[in-house]
């Protein structure tokens, strides 16, 4: 019994990636896109709906409508670099 291979297309920071896996975790998506593990991943939502933060352990279903993600570096509020 063979399963038909299918590719799922997604975008991270406007760059296209493909995977054969319908389900990917936030960490797997960041690795696929060579995004630092310290960055926060967000799933872009339609219209006025707030974008959704995707944790490293959260699983995203890539079937259906193309998914667009963006990565944000960790916040550095309140830090002081003495150099």
Rosetta blueprint (number, residue, H / E / L):
1 X L
2 X L
3 X L
4 X L
5 X L
6 X L
7 X L
8 X E
9 X E
10 X E
11 X E
12 X E
13 X L
14 X L
15 X E
16 X E
17 X E
18 X E
19 X E
20 X L
21 X L
22 X L
23 X E
24 X E
25 X E
26 X H
27 X H
28 X H
29 X H
30 X H
31 X H
32 X H
33 X L
34 X L
35 X L
36 X L
37 X L
38 X L
39 X L
40 X E
41 X E
42 X E
43 X E
44 X L
45 X L
46 X L
47 X L
48 X L
49 X L
50 X L
51 X L
52 X E
53 X E
54 X E
55 X L
56 X L
57 X L
58 X L
59 X E
60 X E
61 X E
62 X L
63 X L
64 X L
65 X L
66 X L
67 X E
68 X E
69 X E
70 X E
71 X E
72 X E
73 X L
74 X L
75 X L
76 X L
77 X L
78 X L
79 X L
80 X L
81 X L
82 X L
83 X L
